[in-house]
Amino acid sequence: MTVKIVTDSLSDLTNSLIGNLDITLVPLTVLFGYETYLDRVTISTDEFYHRLIHGDIWPTSTQPSPQDFVNTYAKLSEETNEILVINLSSKLSGTYQSAIAGKSLMNAKKCHIEVIDSQAVAMGLGLVVIAAAREAQKGANLDKLVEFTHKALTRSHFIVYFDTLKYLAKGGRIGKAQGLLGSILSIKPILNVKEGEMAPVTRVRSQAAGIDYLYNFITHFKNIEAIGIEHTTSPESADELAKRCSSIYPNIPILRATVSPVLGVYGGPNALAVTVLESEGK
């Protein structure tokens, strides 16, 4: 039996990738006051960002419940006896804890479940999930996939340009970037994920400078397996960056995505992120 791969909606995987690679996605929830929506299931990215920018209710989010994972495990256990769950950083969400709790509620004798705290988010997580799913399709067993995933996470490098930190601060996810809050408004922060938390990298004065920085970040790597480029509300900027990268990396897949609504709660408008997955044996 093939190992089934499970992740959450903050991996920012497109529907086509999820379908082609037989990945199961467990969505987080976006809340506008008392209105609740499943991330990219009952609210689209376009609708979410329109409400974020033009609405008068500040959105919040919540993780899936343990029962959501139980339901997922139970359904998949009809097809397999091995499941690998790769979740976003436990320091950014309680999703990992829900996945673990769900595992404890399952009959362990029926299905072997492994849950990995990726310490990553967005395509920093998504590119690793894709790589793991491809290994599963080649026939790798659960033990080999766990080892593969842990190694792949060390090859995944994520960085993000923010137009503002106010959404990250309001949502309580600012982490080690707290010290940037006092910066003048014209300075745009660039962050990465360090030890599972958002951490400062540098600051730039404009989105154009931010795009240049992200481009230089990508080209710093010599051996690249895949590149992820995603945005919240600036597809033109993502297109520009993807075009620049494809001209020098014509044979490397560049995956494009829109940042999920739950991440958009904290990223805000005009955020732009890139992930580089280095090749094995780099």
Secondary structure, DSSP 8 states (H G I E B T S, - for coil): ---EEEEEGGG---HHHHHHTTEEEE--EEEETTEEEEBTTTB-HHHHHHHHHH-SS--EEE---HHHHHHHHHHHTTT-SEEEEEES-TTT-SHHHHHHHHHHHS-TTT-EEEEEE-S--THHHHHHHHHHHHHHHTT--HHHHHHHHHHHHHTEEEEEE-S-SHHHHHTT--GGGGGGGGS-TT-EEEEEEETTEEEEEEEESSHHHHHHHHHHHHHT-SSEEEEEEEESS-HHHHHHHHHHHHHH-TTS-EEEEE--HHHHHHH-TT-EEEEEEE-TT-
